[in-house]
């Protein structure tokens, strides 16, 4: 077990969960009252970023636990 990779993986997962939680909370608001993620971006872009962030965190965590 490599502790540095486990710590990086856990931190990455925490950021990914927080990001995804923020996206989901923002989507429940009416479009004119949304705090984040408004503008020229696609509505699916923040969700894709959150999922990719979670996958990277899982990869780091797996790498740390495996080796």
ChimeraX commands (.cxc) that place a marker at each C-alpha (Angstrom):
marker #1 position 0.00,0.00,0.00 radius 0.5
marker #1 position 1.36,3.38,-1.00 radius 0.5
marker #1 position 0.05,5.99,1.41 radius 0.5
marker #1 position 0.68,9.01,-0.83 radius 0.5
marker #1 position -1.47,7.57,-3.64 radius 0.5
marker #1 position -4.22,6.65,-1.18 radius 0.5
marker #1 position -4.27,10.21,0.18 radius 0.5
marker #1 position -4.35,11.66,-3.34 radius 0.5
marker #1 position -7.18,9.29,-4.26 radius 0.5
marker #1 position -9.25,10.17,-1.22 radius 0.5
marker #1 position -8.76,13.89,-1.77 radius 0.5
marker #1 position -9.63,13.52,-5.45 radius 0.5
marker #1 position -12.79,11.61,-4.56 radius 0.5
marker #1 position -13.78,14.27,-2.03 radius 0.5
marker #1 position -13.42,17.03,-4.61 radius 0.5
marker #1 position -15.33,14.99,-7.21 radius 0.5
marker #1 position -18.17,14.28,-4.79 radius 0.5
marker #1 position -18.35,17.94,-3.77 radius 0.5
marker #1 position -18.36,19.06,-7.39 radius 0.5
marker #1 position -21.10,16.59,-8.35 radius 0.5
marker #1 position -23.15,17.56,-5.32 radius 0.5
marker #1 position -22.87,21.23,-6.31 radius 0.5
marker #1 position -23.95,20.48,-9.87 radius 0.5
marker #1 position -26.98,18.52,-8.72 radius 0.5
marker #1 position -27.96,21.19,-6.19 radius 0.5
marker #1 position -27.64,23.87,-8.86 radius 0.5
marker #1 position -29.80,21.95,-11.33 radius 0.5
marker #1 position -32.75,22.00,-8.91 radius 0.5
marker #1 position -32.91,25.78,-9.09 radius 0.5
marker #1 position -34.74,27.68,-11.82 radius 0.5
marker #1 position -32.36,28.69,-14.66 radius 0.5
marker #1 position -32.34,32.39,-13.74 radius 0.5
marker #1 position -31.44,31.65,-10.08 radius 0.5
marker #1 position -28.56,29.24,-10.67 radius 0.5
marker #1 position -25.37,30.25,-8.91 radius 0.5
marker #1 position -22.83,28.21,-10.82 radius 0.5
marker #1 position -22.38,26.64,-14.23 radius 0.5
marker #1 position -24.40,29.17,-16.18 radius 0.5
marker #1 position -23.18,30.79,-19.30 radius 0.5
marker #1 position -21.93,29.32,-22.55 radius 0.5
marker #1 position -21.20,25.83,-21.26 radius 0.5
marker #1 position -23.29,22.83,-22.11 radius 0.5
marker #1 position -25.55,21.57,-19.31 radius 0.5
marker #1 position -23.84,18.17,-19.44 radius 0.5
marker #1 position -20.27,19.49,-19.22 radius 0.5
marker #1 position -20.22,19.97,-15.40 radius 0.5
marker #1 position -21.64,16.47,-14.93 radius 0.5
marker #1 position -19.01,14.93,-17.21 radius 0.5
marker #1 position -16.27,16.80,-15.35 radius 0.5
marker #1 position -17.58,15.48,-12.01 radius 0.5
marker #1 position -17.70,11.89,-13.25 radius 0.5
marker #1 position -14.20,12.10,-14.74 radius 0.5
marker #1 position -12.91,13.57,-11.47 radius 0.5
marker #1 position -14.47,10.67,-9.53 radius 0.5
marker #1 position -12.96,8.13,-11.91 radius 0.5
marker #1 position -9.51,9.67,-11.56 radius 0.5
marker #1 position -9.89,9.56,-7.79 radius 0.5
marker #1 position -10.84,5.91,-7.93 radius 0.5
marker #1 position -7.82,5.22,-10.13 radius 0.5
marker #1 position -5.43,6.92,-7.68 radius 0.5
marker #1 position -7.04,5.13,-4.75 radius 0.5
marker #1 position -6.82,1.77,-6.50 radius 0.5
marker #1 position -3.21,2.40,-7.44 radius 0.5
marker #1 position -2.38,3.25,-3.84 radius 0.5
marker #1 position -4.16,0.26,-2.39 radius 0.5
marker #1 position -2.83,-2.15,-5.00 radius 0.5
marker #1 position 0.81,-1.34,-4.84 radius 0.5
marker link #1:1,2 radius 0.2
marker link #1:2,3 radius 0.2
marker link #1:3,4 radius 0.2
marker link #1:4,5 radius 0.2
marker link #1:5,6 radius 0.2
marker link #1:6,7 radius 0.2
marker link #1:7,8 radius 0.2
marker link #1:8,9 radius 0.2
marker link #1:9,10 radius 0.2
marker link #1:10,11 radius 0.2
marker link #1:11,12 radius 0.2
marker link #1:12,13 radius 0.2
marker link #1:13,14 radius 0.2
marker link #1:14,15 radius 0.2
marker link #1:15,16 radius 0.2
marker link #1:16,17 radius 0.2
marker link #1:17,18 radius 0.2
marker link #1:18,19 radius 0.2
marker link #1:19,20 radius 0.2
marker link #1:20,21 radius 0.2
marker link #1:21,22 radius 0.2
marker link #1:22,23 radius 0.2
marker link #1:23,24 radius 0.2
marker link #1:24,25 radius 0.2
marker link #1:25,26 radius 0.2
marker link #1:26,27 radius 0.2
marker link #1:27,28 radius 0.2
marker link #1:28,29 radius 0.2
marker link #1:29,30 radius 0.2
marker link #1:30,31 radius 0.2
marker link #1:31,32 radius 0.2
marker link #1:32,33 radius 0.2
marker link #1:33,34 radius 0.2
marker link #1:34,35 radius 0.2
marker link #1:35,36 radius 0.2
marker link #1:36,37 radius 0.2
marker link #1:37,38 radius 0.2
marker link #1:38,39 radius 0.2
marker link #1:39,40 radius 0.2
marker link #1:40,41 radius 0.2
marker link #1:41,42 radius 0.2
marker link #1:42,43 radius 0.2
marker link #1:43,44 radius 0.2
marker link #1:44,45 radius 0.2
marker link #1:45,46 radius 0.2
marker link #1:46,47 radius 0.2
marker link #1:47,48 radius 0.2
marker link #1:48,49 radius 0.2
marker link #1:49,50 radius 0.2
marker link #1:50,51 radius 0.2
marker link #1:51,52 radius 0.2
marker link #1:52,53 radius 0.2
marker link #1:53,54 radius 0.2
marker link #1:54,55 radius 0.2
marker link #1:55,56 radius 0.2
marker link #1:56,57 radius 0.2
marker link #1:57,58 radius 0.2
marker link #1:58,59 radius 0.2
marker link #1:59,60 radius 0.2
marker link #1:60,61 radius 0.2
marker link #1:61,62 radius 0.2
marker link #1:62,63 radius 0.2
marker link #1:63,64 radius 0.2
marker link #1:64,65 radius 0.2
marker link #1:65,66 radius 0.2
marker link #1:66,67 radius 0.2
view
